[in-house]
Amino acid sequence: MDFINELNENQREAVVNTEGPTLVIAGAGSGKTRVLTYRIANLLSKGVPAYRILALTFTNKAAREMQKRIATLVGQGNAANLWMGTFHSIFSKILRVEAEHLGYTSNFTIYDSQDSKNLIKSIVKDNLVVAQAYAQSAKITSADQAAKKPMISEIYKYYQARCKQSDVMDFDDLLLQTNILFRDFPEILEKYQKKFDYILVDEYQDTNYSQYLII
């Protein structure tokens, strides 16, 4: 583990103390992502199987760079089976395995942001409000009326029904449906709780409510 010596004292402390929750708080450019990368490499070098580690990032670029760096530190063979990627890529992987529980097929289509660029739907889904609850919320519908957008709940219900009918999820659904999966199927939640021994999140402070609940 010579790579540990590349770290300063504070970084090394966060890397080697792997048991129990750890929160790294530091300014921009101080090496937080580096600490996360080395922490994973340290776990692998201590014999933790890669498939027992879940590492979540906010960009594909960050995930690729971290995976490449980890492979350099401990070897490609050790790093190959890491569950590392963005929230959306990891959750889509889980949803493809468990899709039938939610009424989708494992080959569901994922709409990109251009397919479903809709501010209102983004807001309500990030707050885990499903269409029926949205329509039944007097506070939300009153706000829509005041904003002269009284049909939003109807549009949302129609949009969600069409997506389900077409076996489609959009980017927001990857978060919403993962929350629904873990909420409504405790045996599935337990399966993934037992699957991972270590969960690491880059830029944790940027998680929204939906991502926070899944973690």
N, C-alpha and C positions, 0 to 999 in steps of 0.2 A: 504493500500500500504506500509506495513512495510518493504517489500523487497527493497524499494528504499534506505532505510538506510544502506543497505549492500554495497553501492557504495561509492567511494570517491567523492570529490567535482566535479572534472572534468567529471567523468563518469556520475554522477547524472545530470549534466547540459545537456549532450548529450541525456540522457534518457527522461527527462521531457519536453524538448523543442521539441515538436513533429510536429509543424506546419511549413511548408516550408522546403526547402532542407537543409540537414545536412551532412557534410563530417567529418568523424572521422579519424584523422591521428595520429598514435602513433606507438611506436616500438613493436617488437615481445614480446609476453608475458605480455603486459600491459593491456589486457582486452578488446580489440576491439570487439571480438565476444560476450563476456559477455554483453557489452553495447548494442549490437544489440538484444540479447536475452531479456534483461530487458526492452528495448525500446518497443518491441512487447508486452511483458507482461503488461507494463504500458498502452499501447493503449487498450488492452483487458479489463483491470481493469477499464478503463474510459468509457467502453461501446461500443467501436468500434467493430462491428461484425467481427468475425474471417475471414469470407469469403471475406471481403473487404481489407484484408491485403495480399500482395504478398511478400514473403521472399525468396530470391535466394541465394543458396550456391554453392560451387564448389565440394563438396563431399556428398555422401549419409550419411556418418557417421556424418558429421557436422550437417546435417539437422535433423537426428534422435536425436542427443544429444540436439540440441536446442529445438526441440519439447518436449522432455522429461522434460527438465528444465523448459520450459514455463508452462507445465501442472502442475509441482510441485508448481510453483509460483501462478498460478491463477486457477488451476483446469482443469482436462481433458476436461470437457464439454466446457469450454471457448476456449481451444486450438484445439479442434478436427477438426474444419473446416478451419484452416489456409491453404492458398495456399503456402506451404513451401516445398522446395526441390531443387535439382540441376537445372541448366539451362536446361539441356537436359530432365529431367523428367517433369518439368513444361511445356516446349514447346511441348513435345510429347502429353501431356494431352490436350493442346489447339489444336494441329494438329488433334487429333483423333475426336474432335468435328467438326472441320472445313475442314476435309480432302477432301470432295467432291468439294470444291471450287478449289482445286489444281489438281483434276483428280485422287485422290487416294480414297480408301475406308477407313472407320473408323477402319478397322481391319488390316491395313497395317503392314507388318513385319518390325522390326528394326534389321538391321545387327549390330553385335557387332564389336569391333575393329579388331578382328581376321578375320572376314569375309571381311573386306575392308581396310586392313592396306596398305595404299598407300600414300606415302609422297606428291606426286605432287597434287593429288586431295585434300588432306588436305590443302595445301597451297592456291590453287585457291579458294576453297570454303570458307575458313576463310576470304578471301578478297571479298566475294560475287560476284565472277565472274562465271556466268552461262556458259554452254558449248558453246553456239553460240557466246557469246561475247568473250570467250577465243579464239575461232578459228579465230575471226575477228580482234584480236588485233595483229598488226604487231610487236609491241614491244615484246609481249610474244612469238609469234611464232619464231621471230628472235633469242630470247634467247634460245628457245628449239633447234633450228637448231645449234646454237653455242655450246650447251651442248651435241650435238649428240643424241638428243632425239626428232626427228622431228615428231613422230607419237603421241605425248602425247594428242594433241587436238582431234585426231580421237579416241583414246582410251577413252578419257573422254566422248565424245559424245555417244560412244557405251555403256559405263558403265552406263551413266545416262538413256539412252533409255531402257536398260535391267532392271534397277531398277524400272522404271515407269511401264514397261510391267508386271513385277512380283509383283507389289504393295508393293515395298520395299523402305524404307529409311534407310540410315546409320546414324551414330552419327552426321556427319557433315551436313547431310540433315536436321536434326532437327533444326539446326540454320538457314541454308540457306532457307528452305521452310517457316519457320516462318517469316523471313524477306520478302520473296516474298508475303506471305499472307497479311501482313500488308501494303506492298507497293502497291499491285495491287487491294486490296479490302478495300478501306477507311472505308466502313461501318463496316467491321469486326474490323479494328483498333479502331474505335470509340467505339465499343461494349466493348472492353477490357480496353480502357482508362477510360470508365465510370464504369467499374466493380470494379476497385481497387481505394481506397482512399489513400493507403500507399504502397510504393514500397521500400523494403529494400534489400540491396545487401551486402553480406559478401565478404571480399577481393575484393572490387570493382576495385582495381588497376590491378588485374589480368585478367580483361575482355578483350577479343579480339575485333576486329572491329565489327564483326557480333553481338556478345552479346551486345556490347555498343549501336549499332543502335537500337536493339530491346528494350532495356531499355529506 
